[in-house]
Amino acid sequence: LGELPNFVPLRARGLVAPSYEDYYVILSLMAFGGFLLYRLQYNIFPWLGQHFGLKKMKAAKFSDSLLQTIIFGALLIYEVWVLMTSEWFPTLDFFPEEHPYPITQHMRWVYLLQIAWYSYGLALLVFSPAARKKDLLAFIVHHVVTLTVVGSSYAMGNARIGIVVFACHDPADVFLQLAKILRYFGRKEACDAVFILFALCWVCTRITIFPYVTYVVISGCGREIIKGTMVPSTFLQTSCLCVLIVLHVYWSYLIFRMAYRFIVVKEVE
């Protein structure tokens, strides 16, 4: 990945920058937060679903969707607020002249919370049979690649890239999980309406905005190469962004197939 940037001068000036202590914070979030999330997902939320009349299997699925709706929704609100209050976001200035550059305390917490959340999700996919999905391999690759791009961007001083990646990923997930919840409760019309919003959001964020962000990052890499300031980890980050685009195209095929069933057969699974 190249030599780690020297963040000591930034911290000496009282500015926020990545540090080795962040690893302990992530581990703590995974340990204590993971325990809380596990209790919610496998004890409290299933009971809540059964309390509202769902059978055991549907209650388990409801629990998974409810947890993801809450987490993705909360993180999305936080991420949008961080981006809207950032001076660099309107121009997508991922590679400022100062490198490494300072980050805000809120950017730091977005990273730590998201890394802990994706690590929890990856651990469930690998070790918990109950959490495994039909396209398990694609989900594992997605989580590993996402953790790689955001972890390396944070450690190598390119934290602005990961914030935008998160903000492009989370909106569609909120609508998808909400549509699932409505379907479990038999609210077909509301489910179909939210599914349409999900499909539109997916096309907007992951098929349109995310590839454009990737293009901006790659273009910035080209300028860094010309100036001789490129670090090897940036190649890794851009490669991971391209892998995510491929996964998005694959999932887009599945979404359009569901949309076809919705339009022609009037049924969405």
LINURVEN-V552694 format. One record per pair of residues at least 12 apart in sequence whose C-alpha atoms are under 10 Angstrom apart, sorted by the first residue. I is the first residue (numbers start at 1). J is the second residue. If there is no record, write none. Layout:
[[I J] [I J]]
This chain:
[[1 152] [1 155] [1 156] [1 231] [1 232] [1 233] [1 234] [1 235] [1 236] [1 237] [2 156] [2 230] [2 231] [2 232] [2 233] [2 234] [3 156] [3 231] [3 232] [3 233] [4 100] [4 152] [4 155] [4 156] [4 157] [4 231] [4 233] [5 18] [5 99] [5 100] [5 101] [5 155] [5 156] [5 157] [5 231] [6 18] [6 19] [6 99] [6 100] [6 156] [6 157] [7 19] [7 99] [7 100] [7 101] [7 102] [7 155] [7 156] [7 157] [9 100] [10 100] [10 101] [10 102] [10 103] [11 102] [13 102] [14 102] [15 101] [15 102] [15 103] [15 104] [15 105] [16 101] [16 102] [16 103] [16 104] [16 105] [16 106] [16 107] [16 108] [17 100] [17 101] [17 102] [17 103] [17 104] [17 105] [17 107] [17 108] [17 154] [17 155] [17 157] [17 159] [18 100] [18 102] [18 103] [18 108] [18 154] [18 155] [18 156] [18 157] [18 159] [19 154] [19 155] [20 155] [22 108] [22 109] [22 111] [22 112] [22 155] [23 112] [23 116] [25 109] [25 112] [25 113] [25 116] [26 109] [26 111] [26 112] [26 113] [26 114] [26 115] [26 116] [26 117] [26 119] [27 112] [27 115] [27 116] [27 119] [28 116] [29 112] [29 113] [29 115] [29 116] [29 117] [29 120] [30 112] [30 113] [30 115] [30 116] [30 117] [30 118] [30 119] [30 120] [31 116] [31 120] [33 113] [33 116] [33 117] [33 120] [34 116] [34 117] [34 119] [34 120] [34 121] [34 123] [35 120] [37 67] [37 71] [37 117] [37 120] [38 67] [38 120] [38 124] [40 63] [40 64] [40 66] [40 67] [41 60] [41 61] [41 62] [41 63] [41 64] [41 65] [41 66] [41 67] [41 68] [42 59] [42 60] [42 63] [42 64] [42 130] [43 60] [43 63] [44 63] [45 59] [45 60] [45 61] [45 62] [45 63] [45 64] [45 65] [45 66] [45 67] [46 58] [46 59] [46 60] [46 61] [46 62] [46 63] [46 64] [46 66] [47 59] [47 60] [47 63] [48 60] [48 62] [48 63] [49 61] [49 62] [49 63] [49 66] [49 181] [49 184] [49 185] [50 62] [52 185] [53 185] [54 184] [54 185] [55 184] [58 181] [58 183] [58 184] [58 185] [59 181] [59 184] [59 185] [60 130] [60 131] [61 130] [61 131] [61 180] [61 181] [61 184] [62 177] [62 178] [62 180] [62 181] [62 182] [62 183] [62 184] [62 185] [63 181] [64 131] [64 177] [64 180] [64 181] [65 173] [65 174] [65 176] [65 177] [65 178] [65 179] [65 180] [65 181] [65 184] [66 174] [66 177] [66 178] [66 180] [66 181] [67 177] [68 121] [68 170] [68 173] [68 174] [68 176] [68 177] [68 178] [69 170] [69 171] [69 173] [69 174] [69 175] [69 176] [69 177] [69 178] [69 179] [69 180] [69 181] [70 174] [70 177] [70 178] [71 113] [71 114] [71 117] [71 170] [71 174] [72 114] [72 117] [72 166] [72 167] [72 169] [72 170] [72 171] [72 172] [72 173] [72 174] [72 175] [72 177] [73 170] [73 171] [73 173] [73 174] [73 175] [74 170] [74 174] [75 110] [75 113] [75 114] [75 166] [75 167] [75 170] [75 171] [76 110] [76 166] [76 167] [76 168] [76 169] [76 170] [76 171] [76 173] [76 174] [77 167] [77 170] [77 171] [78 106] [78 107] [78 109] [78 110] [78 167] [79 106] [79 107] [79 109] [79 110] [79 111] [79 163] [79 164] [79 166] [79 167] [79 168] [79 170] [80 163] [80 164] [80 166] [80 167] [80 168] [81 106] [82 104] [82 105] [82 106] [82 107] [82 110] [82 163] [82 167] [83 106] [83 107] [83 160] [83 163] [83 164] [83 167] [86 103] [86 104] [86 107] [86 160] [88 160] [89 160] [89 163] [89 164] [91 216] [92 160] [92 161] [92 164] [92 213] [92 216] [92 217] [92 220] [93 160] [93 161] [93 216] [93 217] [93 220] [94 158] [94 159] [94 160] [94 161] [94 162] [94 164] [94 213] [94 216] [94 217] [94 220] [94 221] [95 157] [95 158] [95 159] [95 160] [95 161] [95 217] [95 220] [95 221] [95 223] [95 224] [95 230] [96 158] [96 220] [97 224] [97 229] [99 156] [99 157] [99 158] [99 229] [100 156] [100 157] [100 158] [100 159] [101 157] [101 158] [101 159] [101 160] [102 157] [102 158] [102 159] [103 154] [103 157] [103 158] [103 159] [103 160] [107 154] [107 159] [107 160] [107 162] [107 163] [108 154] [108 159] [108 163] [110 162] [110 163] [110 166] [111 150] [111 151] [111 154] [111 159] [111 162] [111 163] [111 166] [112 151] [112 154] [114 147] [114 150] [114 162] [114 163] [114 166] [115 143] [115 146] [115 147] [115 148] [115 150] [115 151] [116 147] [118 142] [118 143] [118 144] [118 146] [118 147] [119 143] [119 144] [119 147] [121 139] [121 140] [121 143] [122 139] [122 140] [122 141] [122 142] [122 143] [122 144] [122 147] [123 140] [123 143] [125 137] [125 139] [125 140] [125 143] [126 140] [135 251] [138 247] [138 250] [138 251] [139 247] [141 243] [141 244] [141 247] [142 240] [142 243] [142 244] [142 247] [142 248] [143 244] [144 240] [145 236] [145 237] [145 239] [145 240] [145 241] [145 242] [145 243] [145 244] [146 162] [146 165] [146 166] [146 237] [146 240] [146 241] [146 243] [146 244] [147 162] [147 240] [148 236] [148 237] [148 240] [148 241] [149 161] [149 162] [149 165] [149 233] [149 234] [149 236] [149 237] [149 238] [149 239] [149 240] [149 241] [149 244] [150 162] [150 163] [150 165] [150 166] [150 237] [150 240] [151 237] [152 233] [152 234] [152 236] [152 237] [153 233] [153 234] [153 236] [153 237] [155 233] [156 231] [156 232] [156 233] [156 234] [158 233] [158 234] [158 237] [161 213] [161 214] [161 217] [161 237] [161 238] [162 237] [164 209] [164 210] [164 213] [165 205] [165 206] [165 209] [165 210] [165 213] [165 214] [165 241] [165 244] [167 205] [167 210] [168 201] [168 202] [168 204] [168 205] [168 206] [168 207] [168 208] [168 209] [168 210] [168 211] [168 213] [169 202] [169 205] [169 206] [169 210] [169 248] [170 202] [170 205] [170 206] [171 198] [171 201] [171 202] [171 204] [171 205] [171 206] [172 195] [172 197] [172 198] [172 199] [172 200] [172 201] [172 202] [172 203] [172 204] [172 205] [172 206] [173 198] [173 201] [173 202] [174 194] [174 198] [174 201] [175 191] [175 193] [175 194] [175 195] [175 196] [175 197] [175 198] [175 199] [175 201] [175 202] [176 191] [176 194] [176 195] [176 196] [176 197] [176 198] [176 199] [176 201] [176 202] [177 194] [177 195] [177 198] [178 190] [178 191] [178 194] [178 195] [178 198] [179 191] [179 192] [179 193] [179 194] [179 195] [179 196] [179 197] [179 198] [180 192] [180 194] [180 195] [180 269] [182 194] [183 268] [183 269] [188 267] [188 268] [191 268] [192 259] [192 262] [192 266] [192 267] [192 268] [195 255] [195 258] [195 259] [195 262] [195 268] [196 259] [196 262] [198 255] [199 252] [199 255] [199 256] [199 258] [199 259] [202 248] [202 251] [202 252] [202 255] [203 248] [203 249] [203 252] [203 255] [206 244] [206 245] [206 248] [206 249] [206 252] [207 245] [207 248] [207 249] [207 252] [210 241] [210 242] [210 244] [210 245] [210 248] [211 241] [211 242] [211 244] [211 245] [211 248] [213 241] [214 237] [214 238] [214 239] [214 240] [214 241] [214 242] [214 244] [214 245] [215 238] [215 241] [215 242] [217 234] [217 237] [217 238] [217 241] [218 234] [218 235] [218 237] [218 238] [218 239] [218 241] [218 242] [220 234] [221 234] [221 235] [221 238]]
